[in-house]
């Protein structure tokens, strides 16, 4: 149901005239929109609703790339390097933005709804176990400039000898509330959840010791910032991406070839703003609960100060919410048991499966 319909439903309960559009100058409508979004956050975030589960998550990790010499040949700034040669370019369809852009292979820039944090590892470094985060990739007409971590020591860590670039961490989209599972078409994967305050290297120290085509472990939960991508020359086919910070997902070992994974998640609903905005996938019975909660908020507030009507609306919310929760909750002590058609003359022979009550293990 669109926002305008929800607003008119609440206005109708308040015995107010319905409106044909949403206007920022209509104070009653804007207050109702705030109440609807507050109610939506309360109801949708208050339970692990089955209708919020999605299975369309996709992750893309670029293959690590190694080389020797001639890549980063001159220092521009204390932590900025330029390539002497034109970077290797390939064309790839960006399924998230729906546009074709020139892909920077060196920095691991291929995306499908997620933002990658890229790193460069210098084999000639006096700190051989250190990888430097690539914070920015800047492309000009004939060269590639990388901005690396601020702790780079130019004198001793100039990455112009043996180098490896890789990206095994991504920032999940803001629409992802909880990751439920991660899948690979051919290999089993173990999924671990990490405290937001911890970095992934606390769980897998020196991850650069292992590169493989076969993923073994996926970690979710660390807060990371992706690598940004800019262009100083107006290339019409380049996709400029700003750095984003959010929930991170990391895979180990580091991919030595292009890696694609699928994942299931619970969706994070955004606030409704425009008249046609909707909460995708939310059933009508839950939308009605949100409307009743917004109506209750209007009765409790200065819109219509009516405590008795607010109590009646609250009872409606509690009754409808309990019914919705009971309807989507599975009974833990009941399992579906396959039986023959019409087994024991119980039920219709048209039913392929019968349900039988079985005590769960204690």
ROZARO-189167 format. One line per 5 residues: for each residue x, y, z of N, C-alpha, C, CB. Coordinates in steps of 0.02 Angstrom, whole numbers, plus 50000, padded with zeros to 5 digits. Glycine has a CB too. Example, Ala and Ser with C-alpha at 12.3 -4.5 7.8 and 13.67 -1.06 7.14 Angstrom:
<atoms>
50660/49716/50390/50615/49775/50390/50660/49835/50390/50565/49776/50452 | 50642/49888/50354/50684/49947/50357/50645/50002/50394/50704/49970/50286
</atoms>
This chain:
<atoms>
50042/49941/50000/50000/50000/50000/50044/50062/50000/49952/50000/50061 | 50028/50110/49957/50068/50171/49952/50056/50217/50011/50052/50207/49886 | 50104/50262/50022/50101/50307/50079/50038/50350/50078/50163/50352/50080 | 50019/50375/50020/49960/50418/50016/49897/50381/50039/49949/50444/49945 | 49891/50317/50021/49834/50278/50043/49835/50268/50119/49833/50209/50008
49894/50258/50148/49899/50250/50220/49881/50314/50256/49970/50227/50239 | 49904/50370/50228/49888/50435/50258/49812/50446/50258/49923/50493/50220 | 49780/50431/50202/49707/50441/50198/49670/50393/50243/49684/50433/50126 | 49697/50332/50253/49665/50285/50299/49666/50313/50370/49700/50218/50296 | 49723/50341/50391/49728/50370/50458/49684/50432/50463/49801/50387/50475
49685/50473/50411/49643/50533/50411/49569/50513/50417/49654/50576/50348 | 49550/50460/50382/49480/50437/50387/49462/50415/50457/49469/50380/50339 | 49508/50380/50491/49495/50360/50561/49488/50420/50606/49552/50314/50586 | 49524/50474/50589/49521/50535/50628/49462/50580/50608/49586/50574/50621 | 49422/50555/50559/49366/50592/50532/49389/50658/50501/49314/50606/50587
49446/50655/50467/49471/50712/50430/49462/50699/50355/49546/50725/50447 | 49459/50753/50318/49450/50748/50245/49511/50715/50213/49437/50817/50214 | 49499/50671/50165/49553/50638/50129/49585/50687/50080/49527/50576/50092 | 49648/50675/50064/49686/50720/50020/49706/50682/49957/49749/50749/50056 | 49717/50719/49903/49735/50688/49839/49810/50687/49827/49702/50724/49784
49848/50722/49869/49921/50723/49861/49952/50741/49928/49943/50775/49805 | 50017/50732/49932/50054/50749/49993/50088/50816/49984/50106/50693/50010 | 50075/50861/50029/50104/50928/50026/50141/50943/50091/50049/50982/50013 | 50200/50972/50084/50240/50989/50143/50208/51045/50183/50310/51009/50122 | 50161/51081/50154/50128/51135/50190/50067/51111/50229/50107/51190/50142
50047/51048/50218/49991/51019/50254/50019/50988/50319/49953/50965/50211 | 50013/51025/50373/50044/51005/50436/50015/50940/50462/50037/51059/50488 | 49949/50930/50455/49919/50869/50480/49946/50808/50442/49842/50872/50472 | 49952/50815/50376/49978/50759/50336/50050/50743/50355/49974/50775/50261 | 50092/50794/50363/50162/50782/50380/50168/50750/50449/50202/50847/50379
50125/50770/50496/50126/50738/50562/50104/50665/50558/50081/50776/50611 | 50054/50651/50517/50031/50582/50508/50086/50540/50476/49966/50580/50465 | 50122/50568/50428/50177/50531/50396/50230/50513/50448/50209/50573/50339 | 50247/50560/50492/50295/50546/50545/50269/50489/50590/50309/50609/50587 | 50204/50491/50606/50176/50439/50649/50176/50371/50614/50104/50458/50669
50163/50371/50548/50164/50309/50510/50235/50279/50509/50139/50321/50438 | 50285/50321/50497/50354/50296/50496/50377/50272/50564/50401/50350/50470 | 50356/50308/50617/50373/50285/50685/50340/50218/50700/50352/50338/50737 | 50276/50212/50680/50240/50150/50691/50271/50094/50649/50166/50158/50674 | 50291/50109/50588/50322/50059/50546/50387/50034/50575/50335/50087/50477
50428/50079/50602/50490/50058/50634/50476/50013/50694/50531/50119/50655 | 50427/50031/50733/50410/49991/50793/50386/49922/50774/50358/50027/50835 | 50339/49918/50728/50308/49853/50711/50356/49810/50670/50243/49864/50672 | 50387/49838/50619/50429/49798/50575/50494/49778/50608/50444/49837/50512 | 50520/49820/50653/50582/49803/50688/50570/49761/50750/50620/49865/50706
50507/49756/50770/50493/49722/50833/50488/49647/50829/50430/49748/50860 | 50493/49619/50768/50489/49546/50761/50527/49526/50699/50414/49523/50756 | 50549/49462/50698/50583/49435/50639/50530/49408/50592/50634/49380/50659 | 50500/49453/50554/50445/49434/50510/50469/49390/50453/50409/49496/50484 | 50431/49338/50438/50449/49294/50382/50446/49330/50315/50404/49234/50381
50401/49379/50308/50395/49413/50244/50453/49459/50229/50330/49453/50242 | 50496/49470/50278/50554/49513/50267/50615/49474/50242/50572/49549/50331 | 50609/49409/50235/50666/49368/50213/50673/49374/50137/50656/49293/50233 | 50734/49387/50115/50750/49391/50043/50807/49343/50027/50769/49465/50023 | 50805/49316/49967/50857/49269/49945/50894/49292/49883/50826/49200/49932
50889/49357/49868/50918/49382/49806/50984/49418/49816/50869/49428/49773 | 51015/49413/49874/51078/49447/49885/51134/49418/49843/51097/49443/49959 | 51176/49460/49814/51232/49439/49773/51295/49476/49794/51217/49450/49697 | 51350/49439/49796/51415/49468/49812/51464/49451/49757/51440/49442/49881 | 51507/49498/49742/51559/49487/49692/51626/49507/49722/51545/49526/49625
51674/49461/49721/51741/49476/49745/51790/49470/49687/51761/49428/49803 | 51834/49520/49677/51881/49518/49621/51939/49471/49636/51907/49589/49606 | 51968/49443/49584/52027/49402/49592/52086/49444/49614/52043/49364/49526 | 52128/49418/49658/52190/49452/49676/52236/49454/49616/52224/49417/49737 | 52275/49507/49610/52320/49515/49554/52389/49534/49580/52294/49569/49505
52440/49502/49552/52508/49513/49574/52552/49533/49515/52537/49451/49609 | 52607/49567/49531/52654/49586/49479/52719/49610/49510/52625/49641/49435 | 52766/49627/49469/52831/49652/49493/52849/49713/49453/52886/49598/49487 | 52867/49767/49489/52895/49826/49459/52851/49861/49408/52958/49809/49426 | 52863/49925/49397/52833/49962/49343/52761/49980/49352/52841/49925/49283
52731/49966/49410/52661/49983/49419/52655/50050/49454/52625/49928/49459 | 52685/50055/49513/52685/50119/49549/52757/50145/49547/52659/50111/49623 | 52768/50195/49506/52838/50215/49494/52856/50282/49525/52851/50218/49422 | 52807/50321/49546/52825/50387/49574/52775/50406/49628/52827/50440/49519 | 52800/50438/49679/52758/50459/49734/52734/50530/49721/52796/50455/49802
52669/50541/49726/52641/50608/49716/52637/50644/49783/52572/50604/49683 | 52611/50610/49833/52601/50638/49900/52626/50586/49950/52526/50656/49913 | 52627/50601/50014/52652/50552/50063/52619/50483/50058/52642/50578/50132 | 52559/50480/50033/52527/50414/50029/52489/50405/49963/52479/50403/50088 | 52511/50439/49911/52476/50436/49847/52526/50415/49792/52443/50505/49829
52505/50368/49751/52549/50342/49699/52513/50343/49631/52571/50271/49715 | 52553/50349/49578/52525/50348/49511/52558/50291/49472/52535/50415/49476 | 52521/50264/49426/52548/50212/49383/52579/50244/49321/52494/50160/49363 | 52635/50215/49299/52668/50243/49240/52634/50222/49176/52741/50221/49238 | 52598/50167/49178/52566/50141/49118/52491/50146/49123/52588/50068/49105
52458/50143/49065/52385/50143/49065/52360/50081/49099/52358/50148/48992 | 52314/50086/49146/52290/50027/49181/52250/49981/49134/52246/50047/49240 | 52249/49918/49152/52212/49869/49113/52137/49882/49122/52230/49796/49134 | 52101/49888/49067/52030/49905/49071/51989/49849/49039/52017/49973/49035 | 51934/49832/49071/51886/49786/49041/51817/49814/49052/51893/49714/49072
51770/49793/49011/51702/49818/49015/51657/49768/49050/51675/49835/48946 | 51618/49791/49097/51574/49746/49135/51508/49782/49148/51607/49724/49201 | 51454/49744/49147/51389/49773/49161/51380/49780/49237/51332/49730/49131 | 51368/49840/49260/51355/49852/49331/51281/49838/49343/51374/49926/49352 | 51265/49780/49372/51195/49760/49380/51159/49803/49431/51191/49688/49399
51196/49835/49476/51164/49875/49527/51140/49942/49498/51212/49888/49586 | 51183/49974/49459/51166/50040/49432/51134/50035/49363/51228/50084/49429 | 51139/49975/49332/51109/49967/49267/51146/50003/49211/51039/49989/49269 | 51212/50013/49220/51249/50048/49169/51314/50010/49155/51264/50121/49191 | 51343/50023/49097/51406/49992/49080/51463/50041/49095/51408/49971/49005
51515/50017/49129/51570/50062/49145/51636/50025/49132/51565/50086/49218 | 51689/50064/49125/51755/50036/49118/51781/50014/49186/51804/50086/49085 | 51800/49952/49191/51818/49923/49255/51893/49929/49266/51796/49850/49258 | 51913/49952/49325/51983/49956/49343/52004/49889/49374/51996/50015/49392 | 52036/49847/49335/52054/49781/49359/52103/49785/49418/52085/49740/49303
52149/49831/49414/52202/49834/49464/52175/49845/49534/52250/49889/49447 | 52123/49885/49540/52096/49900/49606/52039/49854/49626/52073/49971/49609 | 52023/49806/49584/51970/49759/49601/51901/49789/49599/51982/49731/49668 | 51887/49829/49548/51823/49864/49547/51773/49827/49502/51831/49935/49522 | 51739/49778/49529/51681/49750/49497/51629/49741/49552/51696/49682/49460
51570/49764/49539/51520/49765/49592/51454/49737/49568/51511/49836/49618 | 51417/49710/49615/51348/49689/49602/51308/49703/49665/51345/49614/49581 | 51293/49765/49678/51254/49783/49736/51294/49789/49800/51200/49734/49746 | 51359/49785/49796/51400/49793/49856/51462/49835/49839/51421/49722/49884 | 51492/49864/49891/51551/49907/49881/51611/49872/49911/51540/49977/49914
51665/49869/49873/51725/49832/49893/51775/49878/49928/51757/49800/49832 | 51809/49849/49979/51867/49882/50007/51929/49847/49980/51866/49881/50087 | 51969/49883/49941/52027/49855/49909/52090/49868/49949/52035/49883/49838 | 52138/49823/49941/52203/49830/49975/52259/49815/49927/52206/49783/50037 | 52319/49840/49944/52379/49824/49906/52431/49798/49956/52406/49887/49867
52462/49742/49937/52512/49710/49979/52580/49715/49944/52494/49635/49994 | 52630/49741/49979/52696/49752/49950/52744/49699/49976/52722/49822/49966 | 52766/49656/49932/52811/49602/49953/52879/49625/49971/52816/49552/49899 | 52899/49687/49950/52965/49713/49966/52966/49754/50030/52991/49755/49909 | 52908/49759/50063/52903/49802/50122/52945/49776/50179/52831/49809/50144
52968/49822/50221/53003/49801/50282/52952/49776/50334/53044/49859/50312 | 52887/49785/50318/52834/49756/50359/52798/49704/50315/52784/49812/50386 | 52826/49645/50308/52801/49598/50257/52730/49572/50270/52847/49541/50252 | 52703/49583/50329/52636/49558/50343/52584/49613/50342/52635/49523/50410 | 52601/49670/50313/52556/49728/50313/52527/49739/50244/52592/49790/50337
52461/49748/50242/52427/49768/50180/52401/49839/50190/52368/49719/50161 | 52407/49880/50138/52384/49949/50143/52315/49955/50110/52434/49997/50110 | 52268/49986/50145/52202/49996/50118/52204/50049/50062/52152/50018/50173 | 52173/50034/50006/52166/50082/49952/52104/50123/49966/52162/50047/49881 | 52113/50185/49985/52056/50227/50004/52023/50261/49945/52077/50278/50054
52062/50272/49891/52034/50307/49833/52070/50285/49770/52039/50383/49842 | 52031/50276/49717/52057/50260/49650/52038/50318/49605/52030/50192/49623 | 52089/50352/49576/52077/50411/49535/52105/50397/49465/52109/50475/49566 | 52061/50396/49415/52083/50383/49347/52087/50446/49306/52037/50333/49314 | 52143/50454/49273/52151/50507/49224/52153/50475/49155/52215/50551/49238
52170/50513/49105/52168/50487/49037/52216/50429/49028/52184/50542/48987 | 52276/50433/49057/52326/50382/49041/52360/50353/49103/52378/50412/48996 | 52331/50362/49161/52363/50334/49220/52312/50322/49275/52418/50380/49245 | 52334/50283/49323/52292/50265/49380/52326/50289/49444/52279/50188/49382 | 52291/50329/49483/52318/50354/49546/52283/50320/49604/52311/50431/49551
52321/50295/49651/52293/50263/49711/52312/50303/49773/52318/50191/49717 | 52264/50313/49817/52278/50342/49882/52276/50285/49932/52226/50398/49901 | 52331/50277/49968/52338/50221/50015/52331/50245/50087/52405/50185/50004 | 52336/50197/50134/52329/50214/50205/52379/50265/50228/52336/50152/50246 | 52359/50303/50277/52400/50360/50300/52465/50338/50334/52360/50403/50347
52471/50273/50352/52531/50250/50386/52586/50227/50339/52514/50194/50433 | 52577/50239/50275/52626/50215/50227/52693/50251/50236/52600/50226/50155 | 52747/50212/50235/52814/50239/50241/52845/50239/50171/52858/50198/50292 | 52851/50296/50140/52872/50299/50070/52943/50273/50062/52867/50370/50043 | 52987/50291/50106/53057/50273/50098/53067/50197/50096/53099/50303/50154
53030/50162/50137/53041/50091/50143/52986/50048/50112/53048/50073/50215 | 52928/50077/50098/52871/50038/50077/52844/50059/50008/52816/50044/50128 | 52887/50089/49967/52865/50107/49901/52844/50045/49862/52921/50146/49863 | 52779/50036/49847/52757/49974/49815/52771/49974/49740/52683/49964/49827 | 52835/49977/49722/52854/49976/49652/52890/49912/49633/52898/50035/49636
52896/49866/49682/52929/49803/49667/52877/49748/49661/52980/49785/49721 | 52877/49701/49708/52828/49647/49708/52765/49671/49742/52857/49583/49743 | 52708/49666/49708/52646/49692/49736/52588/49644/49722/52631/49762/49708 | 52536/49649/49763/52474/49611/49754/52416/49655/49774/52475/49544/49796 | 52366/49659/49732/52305/49694/49750/52250/49643/49759/52285/49747/49697
52206/49655/49807/52150/49609/49819/52094/49645/49855/52173/49547/49860 | 52035/49615/49854/51977/49643/49889/51933/49586/49913/51937/49691/49844 | 51939/49568/49976/51899/49513/50004/51848/49538/50056/51944/49461/50036 | 51837/49604/50057/51789/49634/50104/51741/49679/50065/51824/49674/50160 | 51677/49677/50083/51628/49720/50050/51583/49752/50103/51585/49679/49999
51555/49810/50086/51506/49842/50128/51437/49821/50103/51514/49921/50127 | 51397/49792/50147/51330/49769/50126/51284/49829/50114/51300/49723/50180 | 51236/49821/50070/51188/49876/50058/51149/49894/50121/51138/49856/50002 | 51125/49955/50124/51087/49978/50182/51020/49943/50189/51076/50053/50178 | 50998/49909/50136/50935/49872/50140/50942/49805/50176/50908/49860/50070
51003/49786/50194/51015/49723/50228/51016/49735/50303/51082/49690/50205 | 50968/49704/50339/50966/49709/50412/51005/49654/50445/50894/49709/50436 | 50993/49592/50425/51027/49534/50453/51043/49486/50397/50985/49499/50509 | 51104/49460/50396/51122/49407/50349/51102/49340/50379/51198/49409/50331 | 51066/49299/50341/51042/49235/50366/51084/49177/50342/50970/49224/50346
51108/49179/50281/51149/49125/50254/51188/49151/50194/51105/49065/50233 | 51244/49117/50179/51285/49133/50121/51296/49068/50083/51354/49167/50142 | 51292/49072/50016/51294/49011/49975/51346/49017/49919/51225/48997/49946 | 51377/48960/49906/51420/48953/49848/51395/48893/49809/51495/48944/49868 | 51396/48896/49742/51365/48844/49702/51401/48776/49709/51365/48864/49630
51465/48777/49726/51503/48715/49726/51536/48698/49792/51555/48718/49673 | 51548/48747/49835/51586/48735/49896/51544/48751/49958/51650/48777/49896 | 51550/48710/50010/51518/48728/50074/51555/48785/50108/51515/48667/50121 | 51518/48828/50141/51548/48887/50173/51524/48891/50246/51529/48952/50135 | 51570/48906/50291/51552/48917/50361/51539/48992/50372/51608/48891/50408
51485/49008/50405/51465/49077/50416/51475/49094/50490/51391/49089/50395 | 51512/49147/50502/51525/49171/50571/51503/49243/50577/51599/49162/50589 | 51478/49262/50636/51457/49330/50649/51506/49363/50696/51386/49332/50677 | 51529/49422/50678/51582/49458/50713/51553/49519/50748/51638/49478/50664 | 51578/49534/50806/51557/49595/50841/51574/49656/50800/51590/49599/50911
51528/49704/50798/51538/49764/50756/51601/49802/50775/51478/49809/50763 | 51622/49798/50838/51680/49837/50860/51746/49804/50841/51677/49847/50935 | 51744/49743/50816/51805/49706/50799/51819/49710/50724/51800/49634/50821 | 51882/49710/50707/51902/49706/50637/51908/49632/50617/51969/49744/50625 | 51903/49620/50552/51905/49551/50529/51972/49518/50542/51889/49548/50455
52026/49557/50543/52092/49527/50553/52101/49501/50625/52146/49577/50537 | 52056/49518/50669/52059/49488/50736/52036/49415/50734/52016/49529/50785 | 51992/49399/50687/51967/49331/50680/52011/49290/50634/51896/49332/50654 | 52039/49321/50583/52085/49287/50538/52148/49329/50533/52053/49275/50467 | 52195/49322/50579/52257/49360/50576/52298/49342/50514/52299/49348/50639
52328/49391/50484/52370/49381/50425/52333/49342/50371/52435/49345/50445 | 52276/49369/50352/52237/49335/50301/52274/49329/50235/52171/49371/50290 | 52325/49372/50224/52362/49370/50161/52406/49308/50155/52405/49432/50155 | 52409/49267/50206/52446/49204/50201/52410/49153/50159/52460/49176/50269 | 52346/49164/50145/52306/49114/50109/52267/49145/50052/52258/49079/50158
52281/49121/49991/52243/49139/49931/52217/49073/49901/52288/49178/49880 | 52155/49073/49879/52126/49011/49854/52066/49025/49810/52106/48965/49912 | 52051/48977/49766/51990/48981/49725/51930/48953/49762/51999/48943/49659 | 51942/48922/49821/51888/48890/49858/51876/48928/49924/51905/48816/49873 | 51819/48960/49932/51804/48995/49994/51787/48947/50050/51746/49045/49984
51810/48962/50111/51797/48919/50168/51757/48954/50222/51862/48894/50197 | 51768/49019/50231/51739/49055/50287/51713/49123/50265/51791/49064/50343 | 51653/49140/50288/51625/49206/50277/51611/49237/50345/51560/49203/50234 | 51634/49299/50356/51623/49334/50419/51579/49395/50406/51691/49355/50450 | 51532/49407/50450/51485/49463/50443/51484/49502/50508/51413/49438/50425
51485/49568/50504/51475/49607/50564/51522/49665/50575/51479/49564/50621 | 51583/49661/50550/51629/49716/50560/51607/49778/50522/51699/49696/50539 | 51618/49836/50550/51602/49899/50517/51662/49922/50476/51581/49954/50568 | 51653/49930/50410/51709/49949/50366/51688/50006/50321/51733/49888/50325 | 51738/50035/50288/51727/50087/50238/51755/50064/50171/51761/50154/50260
51715/50070/50119/51736/50046/50053/51786/50095/50021/51675/50037/50008 | 51817/50071/49968/51861/50114/49928/51819/50156/49881/51913/50071/49889 | 51835/50219/49877/51799/50264/49831/51831/50263/49762/51796/50336/49860 | 51795/50287/49713/51820/50289/49645/51801/50356/49614/51792/50230/49602 | 51850/50391/49588/51839/50457/49559/51871/50460/49490/51866/50513/49605
51860/50514/49456/51891/50525/49390/51903/50599/49380/51845/50497/49333 | 51966/50618/49366/51981/50688/49355/51967/50709/49283/52054/50702/49371 | 51957/50661/49239/51938/50675/49170/51868/50648/49158/51990/50645/49119 | 51827/50685/49123/51757/50665/49114/51753/50608/49064/51714/50724/49090 | 51760/50546/49088/51750/50487/49046/51677/50467/49053/51797/50428/49067
51642/50466/48998/51570/50454/49001/51553/50383/49022/51538/50469/48934 | 51601/50337/49019/51585/50267/49034/51610/50246/49103/51616/50222/48982 | 51638/50291/49141/51663/50272/49207/51607/50280/49259/51725/50314/49226 | 51605/50236/49306/51556/50241/49360/51591/50268/49422/51522/50172/49374 | 51575/50329/49441/51606/50361/49499/51568/50340/49562/51607/50439/49492
51603/50313/49611/51572/50288/49672/51604/50320/49733/51577/50212/49676 | 51563/50348/49776/51587/50376/49839/51598/50321/49890/51538/50429/49866 | 51643/50333/49936/51654/50285/49990/51593/50281/50035/51717/50304/50032 | 51576/50221/50057/51520/50212/50103/51544/50171/50163/51460/50176/50068 | 51513/50184/50220/51529/50148/50281/51468/50109/50303/51553/50196/50337
51478/50047/50322/51422/50006/50344/51444/49938/50367/51372/49998/50288 | 51396/49893/50374/51410/49825/50396/51452/49790/50343/51345/49786/50410 | 51507/49760/50366/51553/49728/50320/51543/49653/50317/51623/49743/50340 | 51563/49624/50260/51565/49552/50251/51632/49535/50220/51505/49527/50206 | 51666/49485/50248/51732/49465/50224/51732/49391/50209/51786/49483/50275
51770/49372/50158/51777/49301/50139/51851/49281/50147/51753/49289/50066 | 51861/49219/50168/51929/49192/50176/51929/49120/50153/51953/49198/50249 | 51981/49097/50119/52042/49133/50099/52027/49188/50048/52093/49084/50070 | 52077/49231/50037/52069/49285/49989/52060/49254/49919/52131/49332/49991 | 52010/49276/49881/51998/49246/49816/52056/49257/49767/51934/49275/49785
52079/49203/49738/52131/49207/49686/52101/49206/49616/52181/49149/49693 | 52035/49197/49613/51999/49204/49550/51932/49237/49566/51988/49134/49515 | 51898/49263/49515/51835/49297/49526/51787/49252/49565/51804/49318/49459 | 51756/49279/49616/51713/49239/49660/51644/49271/49665/51745/49232/49731 | 51592/49232/49655/51524/49255/49663/51489/49213/49716/51485/49252/49596
51454/49247/49760/51417/49215/49814/51346/49242/49816/51452/49226/49883 | 51300/49200/49838/51232/49223/49851/51219/49222/49925/51181/49179/49814 | 51173/49265/49948/51157/49265/50019/51084/49283/50030/51203/49315/50057 | 51058/49257/50086/50990/49273/50108/50994/49321/50167/50951/49208/50128 | 50944/49364/50174/50947/49416/50225/50876/49439/50243/50989/49475/50200
50872/49476/50297/50811/49511/50314/50818/49584/50291/50797/49507/50392 | 50766/49608/50259/50770/49673/50228/50760/49728/50281/50718/49680/50172 | 50795/49783/50272/50787/49842/50314/50744/49893/50277/50857/49873/50333 | 50685/49907/50303/50639/49952/50269/50656/50025/50284/50566/49938/50289 | 50657/50065/50232/50670/50137/50240/50604/50173/50255/50703/50166/50177
50610/50234/50281/50550/50275/50292/50517/50293/50226/50569/50340/50331 | 50451/50300/50229/50412/50321/50171/50412/50397/50167/50339/50293/50174 | 50422/50423/50107/50427/50495/50097/50378/50519/50044/50498/50516/50078 | 50384/50491/49984/50341/50512/49928/50274/50477/49931/50376/50496/49860 | 50226/50505/49896/50157/50479/49897/50153/50407/49873/50112/50522/49856
50197/50388/49826/50194/50320/49798/50241/50271/49832/50211/50323/49724 | 50277/50293/49883/50323/50248/49919/50285/50192/49953/50365/50287/49970 | 50314/50132/49953/50283/50074/49986/50335/50035/50024/50247/50029/49935 | 50313/49994/50071/50356/49946/50104/50347/49880/50067/50339/49938/50181 | 50394/49865/50023/50389/49808/49979/50386/49743/50019/50447/49806/49930
50336/49702/50002/50331/49636/50034/50293/49633/50098/50398/49610/50045 | 50277/49691/50128/50240/49691/50191/50167/49678/50177/50249/49759/50228 | 50137/49626/50206/50067/49609/50191/50018/49661/50218/50050/49541/50218 | 49957/49659/50192/49907/49709/50209/49888/49707/50283/49846/49700/50167 | 49886/49647/50313/49866/49644/50383/49916/49679/50428/49858/49571/50405
49980/49678/50410/50031/49713/50449/50027/49788/50435/50103/49686/50433 | 50013/49807/50373/50004/49878/50356/49947/49907/50398/49989/49887/50280 | 49893/49869/50406/49836/49892/50446/49856/49902/50519/49778/49842/50442 | 49899/49858/50544/49924/49867/50613/49962/49932/50619/49968/49808/50634 | 50004/49947/50570/50043/50009/50570/49996/50069/50568/50092/50011/50511
49943/50064/50527/49895/50120/50524/49861/50130/50591/49842/50106/50469 | 49841/50075/50624/49809/50082/50689/49857/50111/50741/49782/50014/50713 | 49920/50092/50738/49969/50119/50785/49979/50194/50772/50036/50083/50779 | 49981/50214/50708/49986/50285/50692/49924/50323/50715/49997/50296/50616 | 49866/50292/50706/49803/50322/50730/49804/50330/50806/49742/50279/50709
49829/50279/50841/49835/50285/50914/49881/50342/50933/49860/50219/50943 | 49937/50349/50896/49984/50404/50910/49952/50471/50900/50045/50398/50867 | 49908/50476/50848/49874/50540/50836/49826/50556/50893/49837/50537/50770 | 49793/50505/50920/49746/50515/50976/49783/50534/51040/49704/50453/50987 | 49843/50508/51049/49883/50523/51109/49917/50591/51104/49934/50469/51120
49925/50616/51044/49962/50678/51035/49914/50738/51032/50005/50676/50970 | 49942/50795/51012/49902/50855/51008/49857/50857/50948/49945/50914/51007 | 49863/50808/50903/49819/50808/50844/49747/50799/50866/49840/50751/50795 | 49735/50747/50907/49669/50736/50938/49681/50707/51007/49623/50688/50894 | 49675/50747/51057/49688/50725/51125/49627/50687/51151/49706/50786/51172
49628/50621/51140/49571/50579/51160/49598/50515/51191/49525/50563/51098 | 49613/50515/51256/49644/50457/51289/49601/50394/51285/49657/50473/51362 | 49535/50400/51291/49492/50341/51290/49494/50308/51221/49420/50359/51309 | 49489/50348/51168/49493/50321/51100/49562/50291/51087/49477/50375/51048 | 49614/50322/51117/49682/50296/51108/49688/50227/51140/49733/50344/51139
49656/50216/51198/49658/50150/51230/49623/50098/51187/49626/50153/51299 | 49567/50117/51156/49532/50070/51112/49575/50053/51051/49464/50099/51090 | 49609/50104/51024/49653/50091/50967/49711/50047/50986/49678/50158/50938 | 49737/50057/51047/49792/50015/51070/49771/49942/51076/49818/50040/51138 | 49711/49930/51099/49686/49861/51103/49680/49830/51034/49619/49858/51139
49660/49870/50985/49656/49846/50917/49727/49827/50891/49625/49900/50871 | 49775/49869/50907/49843/49855/50886/49868/49790/50917/49890/49914/50905 | 49859/49783/50982/49883/49723/51017/49849/49660/50990/49872/49729/51092 | 49784/49663/50979/49748/49605/50954/49771/49587/50884/49672/49618/50955 | 49776/49636/50839/49796/49622/50771/49869/49599/50768/49785/49684/50728
49911/49629/50809/49982/49612/50809/49992/49540/50833/50022/49660/50853 | 49957/49520/50885/49962/49452/50911/49938/49402/50858/49921/49444/50975 | 49883/49418/50823/49858/49374/50772/49908/49366/50715/49790/49400/50745 | 49940/49422/50695/49989/49419/50642/50050/49379/50662/50010/49489/50620 | 50073/49388/50724/50131/49351/50748/50116/49276/50754/50154/49378/50816
50056/49259/50778/50038/49189/50783/50032/49157/50714/49972/49181/50821 | 50009/49196/50666/50001/49169/50598/50066/49155/50563/49961/49217/50557 | 50120/49188/50583/50184/49177/50548/50233/49137/50590/50214/49243/50530 | 50215/49118/50651/50260/49080/50694/50247/49006/50685/50252/49100/50768 | 50299/48967/50678/50292/48895/50673/50295/48863/50742/50347/48866/50627
50254/48811/50752/50255/48776/50816/50316/48732/50819/50190/48735/50825 | 50359/48739/50870/50422/48701/50873/50411/48626/50883/50466/48728/50928 | 50354/48605/50910/50343/48534/50924/50304/48498/50870/50307/48526/50989 | 50295/48531/50812/50259/48499/50757/50305/48496/50697/50193/48536/50740 | 50310/48435/50669/50350/48426/50609/50307/48395/50555/50413/48383/50624
50324/48411/50494/50286/48382/50439/50317/48315/50421/50286/48430/50377 | 50276/48261/50424/50300/48193/50413/50270/48167/50348/50281/48147/50473 | 50312/48143/50301/50284/48116/50239/50250/48049/50251/50340/48108/50186 | 50189/48043/50224/50152/47980/50230/50122/47964/50162/50096/47984/50285 | 50095/47904/50157/50064/47884/50094/49998/47920/50085/50054/47808/50093
49972/47920/50025/49909/47952/50011/49854/47919/50054/49891/47947/49936 | 49814/47961/50088/49758/47936/50127/49777/47888/50183/49710/47902/50082 | 49837/47898/50210/49863/47853/50262/49816/47850/50322/49933/47875/50285 | 49795/47789/50342/49753/47780/50401/49685/47811/50395/49788/47809/50461 | 49662/47823/50334/49596/47854/50323/49591/47922/50356/49542/47809/50348
49648/47954/50366/49647/48021/50398/49654/48074/50344/49703/48028/50451 | 49605/48116/50340/49608/48171/50292/49594/48148/50222/49675/48204/50296 | 49598/48195/50177/49583/48182/50107/49642/48147/50073/49565/48247/50070 | 49627/48102/50027/49681/48069/49990/49715/48116/49942/49653/48009/49952 | 49687/48176/49933/49719/48225/49889/49778/48259/49923/49668/48277/49867
49784/48253/49989/49839/48285/50024/49901/48242/50017/49821/48295/50099 | 49954/48272/49992/50016/48236/49981/50053/48223/50047/50061/48273/49933 | 50048/48269/50095/50084/48262/50158/50035/48270/50216/50141/48315/50163 | 50049/48235/50270/50009/48241/50330/50053/48271/50385/49980/48173/50352 | 50022/48306/50432/50058/48335/50489/50045/48293/50550/50036/48408/50501
50097/48278/50586/50092/48237/50646/50129/48272/50702/50120/48165/50634 | 50101/48271/50762/50133/48303/50819/50187/48257/50846/50082/48320/50873 | 50249/48283/50849/50305/48245/50875/50341/48289/50927/50354/48224/50818 | 50355/48261/50984/50389/48299/51036/50460/48315/51013/50390/48260/51104 | 50479/48378/51023/50547/48399/51005/50596/48371/51056/50551/48475/51002
50658/48358/51035/50710/48333/51082/50720/48381/51139/50777/48321/51045 | 50726/48355/51198/50738/48397/51257/50811/48406/51269/50705/48366/51320
</atoms>
